[in-house]
Amino acid sequence: MNEQPNNEQQPQQINIELGEAEAEGIYSNLAIISHSPAEFIIDFTRILPGIAKGKVHARIIMTAQHAKLLMQAMIDNVSRFEQQYGEIVLEQRPGGLFPGFGPGSPKIN
């Protein structure tokens, strides 16, 4: 018999359901991140040219540990993306202007 030793745990399979509304996704070109000693809050918004006010379209609240795991997953995924498609070049804008927008665009604080 091929029994696993007691000290070796089998990976747990998690089934995740994706509803129709969530499957459509929400476009965001700006994430505002804040934190407390206990958690991180990420507000996903979008900034559009010529519109001075943005709206939060989704808010994600997570523990500091989960935020760090998300950061590590993003670093890994961006690295794999760049290996496949080439380096992601970040546009350098004078005075902290929001990337991708011309004069009069919102500033990133």
C-alpha positions in Angstrom: 0.0 0.0 0.0 1.1 3.6 -0.7 -0.1 5.3 2.5 1.2 8.7 3.4 3.1 9.1 6.6 1.1 10.9 9.4 3.5 13.9 9.4 2.8 14.6 5.7 -0.4 16.5 5.1 -2.3 16.3 1.8 -3.0 19.7 0.2 -6.5 20.9 0.8 -8.6 21.6 -2.3 -10.7 24.8 -2.1 -13.6 25.3 -4.5 -14.3 29.0 -5.2 -17.5 30.1 -6.8 -17.4 33.1 -9.2 -20.8 34.7 -9.6 -21.9 36.4 -12.9 -21.6 39.9 -11.6 -18.1 39.3 -10.2 -17.0 37.5 -13.4 -17.6 40.7 -15.4 -15.0 42.4 -13.2 -14.5 46.1 -12.3 -12.0 48.3 -14.1 -9.7 50.2 -11.8 -6.7 52.4 -12.7 -6.0 53.5 -9.1 -5.8 51.7 -5.8 -5.6 53.7 -2.6 -4.1 51.7 0.2 -4.3 52.5 3.9 -3.7 50.5 7.0 -4.2 50.2 10.8 -2.2 48.0 13.2 -4.6 45.1 12.4 -5.6 45.4 8.8 -5.0 46.8 5.3 -7.7 48.5 3.3 -7.5 48.7 -0.5 -9.9 51.0 -2.3 -10.1 50.4 -6.0 -11.2 53.4 -8.0 -10.8 54.8 -11.5 -9.7 58.3 -12.6 -10.9 59.6 -15.9 -9.5 62.5 -17.9 -11.5 65.7 -17.4 -13.4 64.4 -14.4 -12.1 65.9 -11.1 -13.8 63.3 -8.8 -13.3 59.6 -8.6 -15.5 56.9 -7.0 -14.5 53.8 -5.0 -15.9 50.9 -6.9 -14.6 48.1 -4.6 -13.1 48.0 -1.1 -11.1 45.0 0.1 -10.1 44.7 3.8 -7.6 42.1 4.8 -5.2 41.2 7.6 -1.6 42.3 7.4 -0.5 38.7 6.8 -2.9 38.4 3.9 -1.7 41.7 2.5 1.9 40.5 2.5 0.8 37.3 0.8 -1.0 39.3 -1.8 2.1 41.5 -2.3 4.3 38.4 -2.8 1.7 36.9 -5.3 1.6 40.2 -7.2 5.4 40.3 -7.4 5.5 36.7 -8.6 2.8 37.3 -11.2 4.2 40.6 -12.5 7.6 38.9 -12.9 6.0 36.0 -14.9 4.1 38.6 -17.0 7.2 40.5 -17.8 9.1 37.3 -18.7 6.3 36.5 -21.2 5.4 39.9 -22.6 8.4 42.2 -21.8 9.1 44.8 -19.1 6.2 47.0 -17.9 7.5 50.5 -18.3 6.1 53.1 -15.8 5.7 56.5 -17.2 7.6 59.1 -15.2 5.4 62.3 -14.9 6.7 65.6 -13.5 5.2 66.7 -10.3 3.4 63.4 -9.5 0.8 63.7 -12.2 -1.3 60.6 -12.6 0.3 58.4 -15.3 -1.5 58.3 -18.7 -3.1 61.7 -18.4 -2.1 65.0 -19.8 -1.9 68.4 -18.2 -4.6 69.1 -15.7 -4.6 65.5 -14.6 -5.0 64.5 -11.0 -2.0 64.4 -8.7 -0.9 61.3 -6.8 -0.4 62.2 -3.1 
